[in-house]
Amino acid sequence: MAAEIVCEELPNDICAFTVSSSGKRCLLETYAKQNGAVEYQCRTSEVVVEKMADYIETDACVKACGVDRNSVGISSDALLEPQFTGKLCSPACYQNCPNIVDLYFNLAAGEGMILHYVHVFNRRILFLQFLFQRNIICS
């Protein structure tokens, strides 16, 4: 039987993108010590993952999806970056890494976006950037 995953007991380098035994996402947070130094610690969030618990994301998915295990908190900001969504939408990520896709799908939904449309929009931005860089279109 595998050990129970408790976010507060995890090392910081595997905290982000882990789902605890209770089905809640773990997240890396910062706090200031009394001497002013900033420390990191893994905490249990209130974000519940349906149909998944006791899960530590694989290094292969972290790489395929372009996420960073040193990410602090949970944010939808990355969805505005075409390079990030390009990796998130890649078959290596989208078809093989349901934990990360689920996280960003729910973040997008919370912002009133549908992940599919974020993918389409960002692909168009990347295409326009490609054309602009090659002087095919002018600003």
LOSE-351924 format. One record per atom (N, C-alpha, C): atom name; residue in three letters; residue number from 0; x, y, z. Coordinates in nm, 3 decimals, decimal comma, padded with zeros to 5 digits. Layout:
BEGIN
pt name CA&resn ala&resi NUM&px X&py Y&pz Z
...
***
This chain:
BEGIN
pt name N&resn met&resi 0&px 00,084&py -00,118&pz 00,000
pt name CA&resn met&resi 0&px 00,000&py 00,000&pz 00,000
pt name C&resn met&resi 0&px 00,089&py 00,125&pz 00,000
pt name N&resn ala&resi 1&px 00,059&py 00,219&pz -00,084
pt name CA&resn ala&resi 1&px 00,138&py 00,341&pz -00,096
pt name C&resn ala&resi 1&px 00,110&py 00,433&pz 00,022
pt name N&resn ala&resi 2&px 00,210&py 00,516&pz 00,052
pt name CA&resn ala&resi 2&px 00,195&py 00,612&pz 00,161
pt name C&resn ala&resi 2&px 00,096&py 00,721&pz 00,120
pt name N&resn glu&resi 3&px 00,028&py 00,774&pz 00,219
pt name CA&resn glu&resi 3&px -00,067&py 00,882&pz 00,196
pt name C&resn glu&resi 3&px 00,008&py 01,010&pz 00,160
pt name N&resn ile&resi 4&px -00,045&py 01,085&pz 00,063
pt name CA&resn ile&resi 4&px 00,019&py 01,211&pz 00,023
pt name C&resn ile&resi 4&px -00,045&py 01,325&pz 00,102
pt name N&resn val&resi 5&px 00,038&py 01,390&pz 00,183
pt name CA&resn val&resi 5&px -00,002&py 01,507&pz 00,260
pt name C&resn val&resi 5&px 00,084&py 01,622&pz 00,211
pt name N&resn cys&resi 6&px 00,022&py 01,724&pz 00,155
pt name CA&resn cys&resi 6&px 00,095&py 01,835&pz 00,092
pt name C&resn cys&resi 6&px 00,201&py 01,894&pz 00,184
pt name N&resn glu&resi 7&px 00,165&py 01,917&pz 00,309
pt name CA&resn glu&resi 7&px 00,257&py 01,981&pz 00,402
pt name C&resn glu&resi 7&px 00,381&py 01,898&pz 00,431
pt name N&resn glu&resi 8&px 00,380&py 01,770&pz 00,394
pt name CA&resn glu&resi 8&px 00,494&py 01,682&pz 00,417
pt name C&resn glu&resi 8&px 00,579&py 01,661&pz 00,293
pt name N&resn leu&resi 9&px 00,539&py 01,721&pz 00,181
pt name CA&resn leu&resi 9&px 00,611&py 01,702&pz 00,055
pt name C&resn leu&resi 9&px 00,732&py 01,795&pz 00,045
pt name N&resn pro&resi 10&px 00,836&py 01,749&pz -00,022
pt name CA&resn pro&resi 10&px 00,946&py 01,841&pz -00,053
pt name C&resn pro&resi 10&px 00,897&py 01,945&pz -00,155
pt name N&resn asn&resi 11&px 00,952&py 02,064&pz -00,148
pt name CA&resn asn&resi 11&px 00,908&py 02,172&pz -00,236
pt name C&resn asn&resi 11&px 00,922&py 02,139&pz -00,384
pt name N&resn asp&resi 12&px 01,021&py 02,057&pz -00,420
pt name CA&resn asp&resi 12&px 01,046&py 02,032&pz -00,562
pt name C&resn asp&resi 12&px 00,946&py 01,939&pz -00,629
pt name N&resn ile&resi 13&px 00,853&py 01,880&pz -00,552
pt name CA&resn ile&resi 13&px 00,747&py 01,800&pz -00,614
pt name C&resn ile&resi 13&px 00,608&py 01,847&pz -00,572
pt name N&resn cys&resi 14&px 00,601&py 01,958&pz -00,504
pt name CA&resn cys&resi 14&px 00,474&py 02,007&pz -00,449
pt name C&resn cys&resi 14&px 00,375&py 02,047&pz -00,559
pt name N&resn ala&resi 15&px 00,418&py 02,138&pz -00,646
pt name CA&resn ala&resi 15&px 00,328&py 02,187&pz -00,750
pt name C&resn ala&resi 15&px 00,283&py 02,072&pz -00,840
pt name N&resn phe&resi 16&px 00,157&py 02,071&pz -00,876
pt name CA&resn phe&resi 16&px 00,095&py 01,972&pz -00,965
pt name C&resn phe&resi 16&px 00,082&py 01,834&pz -00,900
pt name N&resn thr&resi 17&px 00,080&py 01,833&pz -00,766
pt name CA&resn thr&resi 17&px 00,053&py 01,709&pz -00,692
pt name C&resn thr&resi 17&px -00,089&py 01,718&pz -00,636
pt name N&resn val&resi 18&px -00,155&py 01,604&pz -00,631
pt name CA&resn val&resi 18&px -00,289&py 01,594&pz -00,572
pt name C&resn val&resi 18&px -00,277&py 01,508&pz -00,447
pt name N&resn ser&resi 19&px -00,322&py 01,562&pz -00,335
pt name CA&resn ser&resi 19&px -00,310&py 01,492&pz -00,207
pt name C&resn ser&resi 19&px -00,406&py 01,373&pz -00,199
pt name N&resn ser&resi 20&px -00,391&py 01,296&pz -00,093
pt name CA&resn ser&resi 20&px -00,480&py 01,182&pz -00,070
pt name C&resn ser&resi 20&px -00,625&py 01,226&pz -00,051
pt name N&resn ser&resi 21&px -00,644&py 01,348&pz -00,003
pt name CA&resn ser&resi 21&px -00,780&py 01,400&pz 00,016
pt name C&resn ser&resi 21&px -00,841&py 01,451&pz -00,114
pt name N&resn gly&resi 22&px -00,762&py 01,449&pz -00,224
pt name CA&resn gly&resi 22&px -00,811&py 01,494&pz -00,354
pt name C&resn gly&resi 22&px -00,796&py 01,644&pz -00,375
pt name N&resn lys&resi 23&px -00,724&py 01,711&pz -00,286
pt name CA&resn lys&resi 23&px -00,702&py 01,855&pz -00,301
pt name C&resn lys&resi 23&px -00,564&py 01,880&pz -00,361
pt name N&resn arg&resi 24&px -00,556&py 01,988&pz -00,439
pt name CA&resn arg&resi 24&px -00,428&py 02,022&pz -00,502
pt name C&resn arg&resi 24&px -00,331&py 02,077&pz -00,398
pt name N&resn cys&resi 25&px -00,206&py 02,041&pz -00,418
pt name CA&resn cys&resi 25&px -00,099&py 02,098&pz -00,337
pt name C&resn cys&resi 25&px -00,048&py 02,221&pz -00,412
pt name N&resn leu&resi 26&px -00,006&py 02,321&pz -00,337
pt name CA&resn leu&resi 26&px 00,052&py 02,438&pz -00,401
pt name C&resn leu&resi 26&px 00,168&py 02,490&pz -00,320
pt name N&resn leu&resi 27&px 00,262&py 02,546&pz -00,390
pt name CA&resn leu&resi 27&px 00,381&py 02,602&pz -00,329
pt name C&resn leu&resi 27&px 00,351&py 02,746&pz -00,292
pt name N&resn glu&resi 28&px 00,379&py 02,782&pz -00,167
pt name CA&resn glu&resi 28&px 00,356&py 02,917&pz -00,119
pt name C&resn glu&resi 28&px 00,485&py 02,973&pz -00,061
pt name N&resn thr&resi 29&px 00,491&py 03,104&pz -00,056
pt name CA&resn thr&resi 29&px 00,604&py 03,170&pz 00,008
pt name C&resn thr&resi 29&px 00,559&py 03,234&pz 00,138
pt name N&resn tyr&resi 30&px 00,651&py 03,247&pz 00,228
pt name CA&resn tyr&resi 30&px 00,624&py 03,321&pz 00,351
pt name C&resn tyr&resi 30&px 00,755&py 03,386&pz 00,394
pt name N&resn ala&resi 31&px 00,744&py 03,497&pz 00,464
pt name CA&resn ala&resi 31&px 00,861&py 03,570&pz 00,511
pt name C&resn ala&resi 31&px 00,894&py 03,526&pz 00,653
pt name N&resn lys&resi 32&px 01,019&py 03,493&pz 00,675
pt name CA&resn lys&resi 32&px 01,064&py 03,459&pz 00,810
pt name C&resn lys&resi 32&px 01,086&py 03,589&pz 00,887
pt name N&resn gln&resi 33&px 01,104&py 03,577&pz 01,016
pt name CA&resn gln&resi 33&px 01,123&py 03,696&pz 01,099
pt name C&resn gln&resi 33&px 01,246&py 03,776&pz 01,058
pt name N&resn asn&resi 34&px 01,347&py 03,709&pz 01,004
pt name CA&resn asn&resi 34&px 01,469&py 03,780&pz 00,961
pt name C&resn asn&resi 34&px 01,454&py 03,841&pz 00,821
pt name N&resn gly&resi 35&px 01,335&py 03,828&pz 00,761
pt name CA&resn gly&resi 35&px 01,309&py 03,887&pz 00,630
pt name C&resn gly&resi 35&px 01,334&py 03,793&pz 00,513
pt name N&resn ala&resi 36&px 01,395&py 03,679&pz 00,539
pt name CA&resn ala&resi 36&px 01,421&py 03,582&pz 00,431
pt name C&resn ala&resi 36&px 01,289&py 03,520&pz 00,385
pt name N&resn val&resi 37&px 01,283&py 03,491&pz 00,258
pt name CA&resn val&resi 37&px 01,163&py 03,429&pz 00,201
pt name C&resn val&resi 37&px 01,185&py 03,278&pz 00,193
pt name N&resn glu&resi 38&px 01,091&py 03,206&pz 00,245
pt name CA&resn glu&resi 38&px 01,096&py 03,060&pz 00,242
pt name C&resn glu&resi 38&px 00,978&py 03,007&pz 00,163
pt name N&resn tyr&resi 39&px 00,993&py 02,885&pz 00,113
pt name CA&resn tyr&resi 39&px 00,885&py 02,818&pz 00,040
pt name C&resn tyr&resi 39&px 00,833&py 02,704&pz 00,125
pt name N&resn gln&resi 40&px 00,703&py 02,678&pz 00,112
pt name CA&resn gln&resi 40&px 00,647&py 02,561&pz 00,178
pt name C&resn gln&resi 40&px 00,529&py 02,510&pz 00,097
pt name N&resn cys&resi 41&px 00,509&py 02,381&pz 00,105
pt name CA&resn cys&resi 41&px 00,399&py 02,317&pz 00,035
pt name C&resn cys&resi 41&px 00,277&py 02,317&pz 00,125
pt name N&resn arg&resi 42&px 00,162&py 02,357&pz 00,068
pt name CA&resn arg&resi 42&px 00,037&py 02,367&pz 00,142
pt name C&resn arg&resi 42&px -00,075&py 02,297&pz 00,066
pt name N&resn thr&resi 43&px -00,178&py 02,259&pz 00,137
pt name CA&resn thr&resi 43&px -00,298&py 02,204&pz 00,076
pt name C&resn thr&resi 43&px -00,389&py 02,319&pz 00,038
pt name N&resn ser&resi 44&px -00,433&py 02,322&pz -00,088
pt name CA&resn ser&resi 44&px -00,525&py 02,426&pz -00,133
pt name C&resn ser&resi 44&px -00,668&py 02,378&pz -00,106
pt name N&resn glu&resi 45&px -00,763&py 02,463&pz -00,136
pt name CA&resn glu&resi 45&px -00,903&py 02,425&pz -00,126
pt name C&resn glu&resi 45&px -00,956&py 02,373&pz -00,259
pt name N&resn val&resi 46&px -00,870&py 02,364&pz -00,360
pt name CA&resn val&resi 46&px -00,910&py 02,319&pz -00,492
pt name C&resn val&resi 46&px -00,917&py 02,167&pz -00,494
pt name N&resn val&resi 47&px -01,036&py 02,114&pz -00,514
pt name CA&resn val&resi 47&px -01,057&py 01,970&pz -00,516
pt name C&resn val&resi 47&px -01,051&py 01,920&pz -00,660
pt name N&resn val&resi 48&px -00,980&py 01,810&pz -00,679
pt name CA&resn val&resi 48&px -00,969&py 01,748&pz -00,811
pt name C&resn val&resi 48&px -01,064&py 01,629&pz -00,813
pt name N&resn glu&resi 49&px -01,156&py 01,630&pz -00,909
pt name CA&resn glu&resi 49&px -01,251&py 01,520&pz -00,917
pt name C&resn glu&resi 49&px -01,184&py 01,398&pz -00,980
pt name N&resn lys&resi 50&px -01,213&py 01,284&pz -00,926
pt name CA&resn lys&resi 50&px -01,168&py 01,155&pz -00,979
pt name C&resn lys&resi 50&px -01,017&py 01,138&pz -00,978
pt name N&resn met&resi 51&px -00,946&py 01,209&pz -00,888
pt name CA&resn met&resi 51&px -00,801&py 01,192&pz -00,881
pt name C&resn met&resi 51&px -00,756&py 01,223&pz -00,739
pt name N&resn ala&resi 52&px -00,671&py 01,136&pz -00,685
pt name CA&resn ala&resi 52&px -00,610&py 01,159&pz -00,554
pt name C&resn ala&resi 52&px -00,479&py 01,081&pz -00,552
pt name N&resn asp&resi 53&px -00,395&py 01,114&pz -00,456
pt name CA&resn asp&resi 53&px -00,266&py 01,044&pz -00,442
pt name C&resn asp&resi 53&px -00,187&py 01,046&pz -00,573
pt name N&resn tyr&resi 54&px -00,166&py 01,164&pz -00,626
pt name CA&resn tyr&resi 54&px -00,102&py 01,173&pz -00,757
pt name C&resn tyr&resi 54&px 00,010&py 01,278&pz -00,755
pt name N&resn ile&resi 55&px 00,130&py 01,235&pz -00,790
pt name CA&resn ile&resi 55&px 00,243&py 01,325&pz -00,808
pt name C&resn ile&resi 55&px 00,271&py 01,331&pz -00,958
pt name N&resn glu&resi 56&px 00,267&py 01,450&pz -01,014
pt name CA&resn glu&resi 56&px 00,285&py 01,466&pz -01,159
pt name C&resn glu&resi 56&px 00,421&py 01,416&pz -01,203
pt name N&resn thr&resi 57&px 00,426&py 01,355&pz -01,319
pt name CA&resn thr&resi 57&px 00,551&py 01,301&pz -01,371
pt name C&resn thr&resi 57&px 00,638&py 01,413&pz -01,430
pt name N&resn asp&resi 58&px 00,768&py 01,389&pz -01,431
pt name CA&resn asp&resi 58&px 00,860&py 01,485&pz -01,493
pt name C&resn asp&resi 58&px 00,831&py 01,497&pz -01,643
pt name N&resn ala&resi 59&px 00,789&py 01,386&pz -01,705
pt name CA&resn ala&resi 59&px 00,759&py 01,389&pz -01,849
pt name C&resn ala&resi 59&px 00,643&py 01,485&pz -01,877
pt name N&resn cys&resi 60&px 00,540&py 01,484&pz -01,793
pt name CA&resn cys&resi 60&px 00,427&py 01,575&pz -01,814
pt name C&resn cys&resi 60&px 00,465&py 01,719&pz -01,782
pt name N&resn val&resi 61&px 00,544&py 01,740&pz -01,679
pt name CA&resn val&resi 61&px 00,589&py 01,876&pz -01,647
pt name C&resn val&resi 61&px 00,662&py 01,935&pz -01,768
pt name N&resn lys&resi 62&px 00,747&py 01,855&pz -01,829
pt name CA&resn lys&resi 62&px 00,823&py 01,901&pz -01,947
pt name C&resn lys&resi 62&px 00,730&py 01,918&pz -02,068
pt name N&resn ala&resi 63&px 00,647&py 01,819&pz -02,096
pt name CA&resn ala&resi 63&px 00,559&py 01,823&pz -02,214
pt name C&resn ala&resi 63&px 00,463&py 01,941&pz -02,209
pt name N&resn cys&resi 64&px 00,415&py 01,975&pz -02,090
pt name CA&resn cys&resi 64&px 00,314&py 02,080&pz -02,076
pt name C&resn cys&resi 64&px 00,376&py 02,218&pz -02,053
pt name N&resn gly&resi 65&px 00,506&py 02,223&pz -02,034
pt name CA&resn gly&resi 65&px 00,572&py 02,352&pz -02,017
pt name C&resn gly&resi 65&px 00,545&py 02,420&pz -01,885
pt name N&resn val&resi 66&px 00,516&py 02,342&pz -01,781
pt name CA&resn val&resi 66&px 00,492&py 02,400&pz -01,650
pt name C&resn val&resi 66&px 00,618&py 02,394&pz -01,565
pt name N&resn asp&resi 67&px 00,617&py 02,465&pz -01,456
pt name CA&resn asp&resi 67&px 00,733&py 02,478&pz -01,370
pt name C&resn asp&resi 67&px 00,698&py 02,430&pz -01,231
pt name N&resn arg&resi 68&px 00,772&py 02,332&pz -01,182
pt name CA&resn arg&resi 68&px 00,746&py 02,280&pz -01,047
pt name C&resn arg&resi 68&px 00,773&py 02,384&pz -00,938
pt name N&resn asn&resi 69&px 00,842&py 02,491&pz -00,974
pt name CA&resn asn&resi 69&px 00,870&py 02,597&pz -00,876
pt name C&resn asn&resi 69&px 00,765&py 02,707&pz -00,880
pt name N&resn ser&resi 70&px 00,653&py 02,682&pz -00,948
pt name CA&resn ser&resi 70&px 00,545&py 02,781&pz -00,954
pt name C&resn ser&resi 70&px 00,486&py 02,802&pz -00,816
pt name N&resn val&resi 71&px 00,468&py 02,928&pz -00,781
pt name CA&resn val&resi 71&px 00,409&py 02,962&pz -00,652
pt name C&resn val&resi 71&px 00,260&py 02,989&pz -00,674
pt name N&resn gly&resi 72&px 00,175&py 02,923&pz -00,596
pt name CA&resn gly&resi 72&px 00,031&py 02,943&pz -00,607
pt name C&resn gly&resi 72&px -00,027&py 02,879&pz -00,731
pt name N&resn ile&resi 73&px -00,151&py 02,915&pz -00,758
pt name CA&resn ile&resi 73&px -00,222&py 02,865&pz -00,876
pt name C&resn ile&resi 73&px -00,276&py 02,987&pz -00,948
pt name N&resn ser&resi 74&px -00,240&py 03,003&pz -01,077
pt name CA&resn ser&resi 74&px -00,281&py 03,122&pz -01,150
pt name C&resn ser&resi 74&px -00,313&py 03,087&pz -01,295
pt name N&resn ser&resi 75&px -00,406&py 03,163&pz -01,352
pt name CA&resn ser&resi 75&px -00,442&py 03,145&pz -01,492
pt name C&resn ser&resi 75&px -00,358&py 03,233&pz -01,585
pt name N&resn asp&resi 76&px -00,267&py 03,312&pz -01,530
pt name CA&resn asp&resi 76&px -00,189&py 03,406&pz -01,611
pt name C&resn asp&resi 76&px -00,117&py 03,340&pz -01,729
pt name N&resn ala&resi 77&px -00,067&py 03,219&pz -01,709
pt name CA&resn ala&resi 77&px 00,006&py 03,150&pz -01,816
pt name C&resn ala&resi 77&px -00,081&py 03,126&pz -01,939
pt name N&resn leu&resi 78&px -00,212&py 03,120&pz -01,922
pt name CA&resn leu&resi 78&px -00,302&py 03,096&pz -02,035
pt name C&resn leu&resi 78&px -00,299&py 03,210&pz -02,136
pt name N&resn leu&resi 79&px -00,245&py 03,325&pz -02,097
pt name CA&resn leu&resi 79&px -00,235&py 03,439&pz -02,188
pt name C&resn leu&resi 79&px -00,107&py 03,437&pz -02,271
pt name N&resn glu&resi 80&px -00,020&py 03,341&pz -02,244
pt name CA&resn glu&resi 80&px 00,107&py 03,330&pz -02,315
pt name C&resn glu&resi 80&px 00,096&py 03,223&pz -02,424
pt name N&resn pro&resi 81&px 00,106&py 03,264&pz -02,550
pt name CA&resn pro&resi 81&px 00,092&py 03,167&pz -02,660
pt name C&resn pro&resi 81&px 00,192&py 03,052&pz -02,654
pt name N&resn gln&resi 82&px 00,314&py 03,077&pz -02,610
pt name CA&resn gln&resi 82&px 00,413&py 02,969&pz -02,603
pt name C&resn gln&resi 82&px 00,369&py 02,863&pz -02,501
pt name N&resn phe&resi 83&px 00,312&py 02,908&pz -02,389
pt name CA&resn phe&resi 83&px 00,266&py 02,813&pz -02,288
pt name C&resn phe&resi 83&px 00,147&py 02,732&pz -02,340
pt name N&resn thr&resi 84&px 00,048&py 02,801&pz -02,395
pt name CA&resn thr&resi 84&px -00,070&py 02,728&pz -02,442
pt name C&resn thr&resi 84&px -00,037&py 02,637&pz -02,559
pt name N&resn gly&resi 85&px 00,067&py 02,674&pz -02,636
pt name CA&resn gly&resi 85&px 00,112&py 02,585&pz -02,743
pt name C&resn gly&resi 85&px 00,157&py 02,451&pz -02,687
pt name N&resn lys&resi 86&px 00,232&py 02,454&pz -02,576
pt name CA&resn lys&resi 86&px 00,276&py 02,330&pz -02,513
pt name C&resn lys&resi 86&px 00,158&py 02,257&pz -02,446
pt name N&resn leu&resi 87&px 00,072&py 02,335&pz -02,378
pt name CA&resn leu&resi 87&px -00,043&py 02,276&pz -02,311
pt name C&resn leu&resi 87&px -00,134&py 02,204&pz -02,411
pt name N&resn cys&resi 88&px -00,145&py 02,260&pz -02,532
pt name CA&resn cys&resi 88&px -00,232&py 02,203&pz -02,636
pt name C&resn cys&resi 88&px -00,164&py 02,096&pz -02,720
pt name N&resn ser&resi 89&px -00,035&py 02,077&pz -02,698
pt name CA&resn ser&resi 89&px 00,036&py 01,977&pz -02,778
pt name C&resn ser&resi 89&px -00,016&py 01,837&pz -02,744
pt name N&resn pro&resi 90&px -00,013&py 01,746&pz -02,841
pt name CA&resn pro&resi 90&px -00,061&py 01,610&pz -02,812
pt name C&resn pro&resi 90&px 00,013&py 01,545&pz -02,694
pt name N&resn ala&resi 91&px 00,142&py 01,573&pz -02,680
pt name CA&resn ala&resi 91&px 00,218&py 01,513&pz -02,570
pt name C&resn ala&resi 91&px 00,161&py 01,552&pz -02,434
pt name N&resn cys&resi 92&px 00,109&py 01,672&pz -02,422
pt name CA&resn cys&resi 92&px 00,049&py 01,718&pz -02,297
pt name C&resn cys&resi 92&px -00,100&py 01,687&pz -02,294
pt name N&resn tyr&resi 93&px -00,172&py 01,737&pz -02,392
pt name CA&resn tyr&resi 93&px -00,319&py 01,734&pz -02,390
pt name C&resn tyr&resi 93&px -00,373&py 01,590&pz -02,385
pt name N&resn gln&resi 94&px -00,303&py 01,497&pz -02,449
pt name CA&resn gln&resi 94&px -00,352&py 01,360&pz -02,455
pt name C&resn gln&resi 94&px -00,296&py 01,270&pz -02,345
pt name N&resn asn&resi 95&px -00,190&py 01,315&pz -02,277
pt name CA&resn asn&resi 95&px -00,122&py 01,227&pz -02,182
pt name C&resn asn&resi 95&px -00,112&py 01,279&pz -02,039
pt name N&resn cys&resi 96&px -00,153&py 01,401&pz -02,016
pt name CA&resn cys&resi 96&px -00,133&py 01,462&pz -01,884
pt name C&resn cys&resi 96&px -00,262&py 01,521&pz -01,829
pt name N&resn pro&resi 97&px -00,358&py 01,435&pz -01,794
pt name CA&resn pro&resi 97&px -00,490&py 01,484&pz -01,754
pt name C&resn pro&resi 97&px -00,488&py 01,572&pz -01,629
pt name N&resn asn&resi 98&px -00,394&py 01,553&pz -01,540
pt name CA&resn asn&resi 98&px -00,388&py 01,633&pz -01,418
pt name C&resn asn&resi 98&px -00,361&py 01,780&pz -01,452
pt name N&resn ile&resi 99&px -00,263&py 01,806&pz -01,534
pt name CA&resn ile&resi 99&px -00,227&py 01,943&pz -01,571
pt name C&resn ile&resi 99&px -00,336&py 02,003&pz -01,659
pt name N&resn val&resi 100&px -00,386&py 01,927&pz -01,755
pt name CA&resn val&resi 100&px -00,493&py 01,977&pz -01,843
pt name C&resn val&resi 100&px -00,616&py 02,011&pz -01,760
pt name N&resn asp&resi 101&px -00,652&py 01,926&pz -01,665
pt name CA&resn asp&resi 101&px -00,767&py 01,952&pz -01,578
pt name C&resn asp&resi 101&px -00,747&py 02,081&pz -01,499
pt name N&resn leu&resi 102&px -00,629&py 02,101&pz -01,445
pt name CA&resn leu&resi 102&px -00,601&py 02,223&pz -01,369
pt name C&resn leu&resi 102&px -00,624&py 02,346&pz -01,454
pt name N&resn tyr&resi 103&px -00,565&py 02,350&pz -01,573
pt name CA&resn tyr&resi 103&px -00,576&py 02,469&pz -01,656
pt name C&resn tyr&resi 103&px -00,714&py 02,482&pz -01,721
pt name N&resn phe&resi 104&px -00,781&py 02,370&pz -01,745
pt name CA&resn phe&resi 104&px -00,919&py 02,375&pz -01,794
pt name C&resn phe&resi 104&px -01,007&py 02,445&pz -01,691
pt name N&resn asn&resi 105&px -00,991&py 02,407&pz -01,565
pt name CA&resn asn&resi 105&px -01,071&py 02,467&pz -01,459
pt name C&resn asn&resi 105&px -01,032&py 02,612&pz -01,432
pt name N&resn leu&resi 106&px -00,904&py 02,644&pz -01,444
pt name CA&resn leu&resi 106&px -00,862&py 02,784&pz -01,430
pt name C&resn leu&resi 106&px -00,923&py 02,869&pz -01,541
pt name N&resn ala&resi 107&px -00,921&py 02,815&pz -01,663
pt name CA&resn ala&resi 107&px -00,980&py 02,889&pz -01,776
pt name C&resn ala&resi 107&px -01,129&py 02,908&pz -01,754
pt name N&resn ala&resi 108&px -01,197&py 02,803&pz -01,711
pt name CA&resn ala&resi 108&px -01,341&py 02,812&pz -01,686
pt name C&resn ala&resi 108&px -01,372&py 02,915&pz -01,578
pt name N&resn gly&resi 109&px -01,286&py 02,921&pz -01,476
pt name CA&resn gly&resi 109&px -01,304&py 03,018&pz -01,370
pt name C&resn gly&resi 109&px -01,289&py 03,161&pz -01,417
pt name N&resn glu&resi 110&px -01,217&py 03,179&pz -01,526
pt name CA&resn glu&resi 110&px -01,198&py 03,312&pz -01,585
pt name C&resn glu&resi 110&px -01,300&py 03,339&pz -01,696
pt name N&resn gly&resi 111&px -01,393&py 03,246&pz -01,715
pt name CA&resn gly&resi 111&px -01,495&py 03,263&pz -01,818
pt name C&resn gly&resi 111&px -01,446&py 03,224&pz -01,956
pt name N&resn met&resi 112&px -01,339&py 03,146&pz -01,963
pt name CA&resn met&resi 112&px -01,285&py 03,102&pz -02,092
pt name C&resn met&resi 112&px -01,309&py 02,952&pz -02,108
pt name N&resn ile&resi 113&px -01,311&py 02,908&pz -02,230
pt name CA&resn ile&resi 113&px -01,314&py 02,765&pz -02,260
pt name C&resn ile&resi 113&px -01,178&py 02,731&pz -02,317
pt name N&resn leu&resi 114&px -01,112&py 02,631&pz -02,256
pt name CA&resn leu&resi 114&px -00,974&py 02,600&pz -02,291
pt name C&resn leu&resi 114&px -00,955&py 02,579&pz -02,441
pt name N&resn his&resi 115&px -01,050&py 02,514&pz -02,506
pt name CA&resn his&resi 115&px -01,038&py 02,492&pz -02,651
pt name C&resn his&resi 115&px -01,023&py 02,625&pz -02,725
pt name N&resn tyr&resi 116&px -01,101&py 02,726&pz -02,687
pt name CA&resn tyr&resi 116&px -01,094&py 02,855&pz -02,755
pt name C&resn tyr&resi 116&px -00,966&py 02,929&pz -02,721
pt name N&resn val&resi 117&px -00,914&py 02,907&pz -02,601
pt name CA&resn val&resi 117&px -00,784&py 02,965&pz -02,565
pt name C&resn val&resi 117&px -00,678&py 02,907&pz -02,658
pt name N&resn his&resi 118&px -00,683&py 02,775&pz -02,683
pt name CA&resn his&resi 118&px -00,587&py 02,710&pz -02,773
pt name C&resn his&resi 118&px -00,596&py 02,770&pz -02,913
pt name N&resn val&resi 119&px -00,716&py 02,782&pz -02,965
pt name CA&resn val&resi 119&px -00,737&py 02,835&pz -03,100
pt name C&resn val&resi 119&px -00,688&py 02,979&pz -03,109
pt name N&resn phe&resi 120&px -00,726&py 03,062&pz -03,014
pt name CA&resn phe&resi 120&px -00,685&py 03,203&pz -03,012
pt name C&resn phe&resi 120&px -00,533&py 03,216&pz -03,007
pt name N&resn asn&resi 121&px -00,468&py 03,139&pz -02,921
pt name CA&resn asn&resi 121&px -00,323&py 03,151&pz -02,908
pt name C&resn asn&resi 121&px -00,249&py 03,096&pz -03,029
pt name N&resn arg&resi 122&px -00,305&py 02,994&pz -03,096
pt name CA&resn arg&resi 122&px -00,243&py 02,947&pz -03,220
pt name C&resn arg&resi 122&px -00,246&py 03,056&pz -03,326
pt name N&resn arg&resi 123&px -00,355&py 03,133&pz -03,331
pt name CA&resn arg&resi 123&px -00,365&py 03,243&pz -03,426
pt name C&resn arg&resi 123&px -00,265&py 03,352&pz -03,395
pt name N&resn ile&resi 124&px -00,248&py 03,381&pz -03,266
pt name CA&resn ile&resi 124&px -00,148&py 03,482&pz -03,227
pt name C&resn ile&resi 124&px -00,009&py 03,436&pz -03,268
pt name N&resn leu&resi 125&px 00,025&py 03,310&pz -03,243
pt name CA&resn leu&resi 125&px 00,157&py 03,258&pz -03,283
pt name C&resn leu&resi 125&px 00,175&py 03,267&pz -03,433
pt name N&resn phe&resi 126&px 00,071&py 03,237&pz -03,511
pt name CA&resn phe&resi 126&px 00,079&py 03,244&pz -03,656
pt name C&resn phe&resi 126&px 00,103&py 03,388&pz -03,701
pt name N&resn leu&resi 127&px 00,031&py 03,482&pz -03,641
pt name CA&resn leu&resi 127&px 00,051&py 03,624&pz -03,675
pt name C&resn leu&resi 127&px 00,191&py 03,671&pz -03,637
pt name N&resn gln&resi 128&px 00,243&py 03,626&pz -03,523
pt name CA&resn gln&resi 128&px 00,379&py 03,661&pz -03,484
pt name C&resn gln&resi 128&px 00,479&py 03,605&pz -03,586
pt name N&resn phe&resi 129&px 00,456&py 03,483&pz -03,630
pt name CA&resn phe&resi 129&px 00,542&py 03,420&pz -03,731
pt name C&resn phe&resi 129&px 00,543&py 03,504&pz -03,859
pt name N&resn leu&resi 130&px 00,424&py 03,544&pz -03,905
pt name CA&resn leu&resi 130&px 00,415&py 03,624&pz -04,027
pt name C&resn leu&resi 130&px 00,483&py 03,760&pz -04,009
pt name N&resn phe&resi 131&px 00,462&py 03,822&pz -03,896
pt name CA&resn phe&resi 131&px 00,520&py 03,953&pz -03,870
pt name C&resn phe&resi 131&px 00,673&py 03,945&pz -03,866
pt name N&resn gln&resi 132&px 00,727&py 03,844&pz -03,801
pt name CA&resn gln&resi 132&px 00,872&py 03,828&pz -03,789
pt name C&resn gln&resi 132&px 00,938&py 03,807&pz -03,926
pt name N&resn arg&resi 133&px 00,867&py 03,755&pz -04,018
pt name CA&resn arg&resi 133&px 00,922&py 03,730&pz -04,152
pt name C&resn arg&resi 133&px 00,883&py 03,838&pz -04,251
pt name N&resn asn&resi 134&px 00,833&py 03,949&pz -04,199
pt name CA&resn asn&resi 134&px 00,794&py 04,064&pz -04,280
pt name C&resn asn&resi 134&px 00,689&py 04,031&pz -04,385
pt name N&resn ile&resi 135&px 00,608&py 03,928&pz -04,356
pt name CA&resn ile&resi 135&px 00,502&py 03,889&pz -04,448
pt name C&resn ile&resi 135&px 00,383&py 03,983&pz -04,428
pt name N&resn ile&resi 136&px 00,366&py 04,031&pz -04,305
pt name CA&resn ile&resi 136&px 00,265&py 04,132&pz -04,279
pt name C&resn ile&resi 136&px 00,332&py 04,250&pz -04,211
pt name N&resn cys&resi 137&px 00,274&py 04,366&pz -04,223
pt name CA&resn cys&resi 137&px 00,331&py 04,486&pz -04,162
pt name C&resn cys&resi 137&px 00,243&py 04,530&pz -04,046
pt name N&resn ser&resi 138&px 00,306&py 04,598&pz -03,954
pt name CA&resn ser&resi 138&px 00,227&py 04,650&pz -03,842
pt name C&resn ser&resi 138&px 00,170&py 04,785&pz -03,877
***
